[in-house]
Structure formats: structure tokens, C-alpha cells
Amino acid sequence: IGREAQADAKFRRVARITVCGKTALAKEVFGETLNESRDPDRPPERYTARYYLKFNFLEQAFDRLSEAGFRMAACSSTGTCAFGPEQGGPADDKIWTSYTEYVFCRD
């Protein structure tokens, strides 16, 4: 399907908290709140970037990480605009996408 066909589609953007790291460690920290449906058979010692949490509140994720002895080591955020009114695009916030990455470590 070309981009022209996608222009009229109404997609619901779902905010997700994704989890990247070793499978065993992700399960240790997040337990039953970890959604493994995108990578269900990943061995415990392997790395994955395909899990996400079943809740959408960062505070809950931060609390779990803190309780497991992690501390925030870095943070990075982007906000990009696909195309603006100058290029014939819409003039509202729907054209903006954002991505924030938090890096935690445990000593």
C-alpha cells in the first residue's frame, strides 16, 4: 500500500513503555506486568527489545526499577515533525512524533 492510501486512514496511536534488556532481568523487575507477546520464546540469557509493559505510567516503571536497585543513568528525547503546513501537511499536533528513552543501571 502506498502512502496515498495511508493518508486517509485513522490510526489510534497507543503509548507504550517498551523494555529492552536481558529477558531474565526484565522478568525479575517487572514480573506479571511485562507483556511478552511480541517475543514469547526468548531464552532468559538473551537480550530483547520487543517487550512492553501492560501499564502506561512511567512512575510505575520507575518505582519497580528503583525497588530492584536500579538508578537512572541517562535520558534522551526527540520530537520530530514529519511535514508541516509549508509542505502541504496539517497544522496540528498530529504530525509530531516523540520518543523518550531512559537508561537504567544497577551497580
C-alpha positions, 0 to 999 in steps of 0.5 A: 500500500502506498502512502496515498492510501495511508493518508486517509486512514485513522490510526489510534496511536497507543503509548507504550513503555517498551523494555529492552534488556536481558529477558531474565532481568526484565522478568525479575523487575517487572514480573506479571506486568511485562507483556511478552507477546511480541517475543514469547520464546526468548531464552532468559540469557538473551537480550530483547527489545520487543517487550512492553509493559501492560501499564502506561505510567512511567512512575510505575516503571520507575518505582519497580526499577528503583525497588530492584536497585536500579538508578537512572543513568541517562535520558534522551528525547526527540520530537520530530515533525514529519511535514508541516503546513509549508509542505502541504501537511496539517497544522496540528499536533498530529504530525509530531512524533516523540520518543523518550528513552531512559537508561537504567543501571544497577551497580 
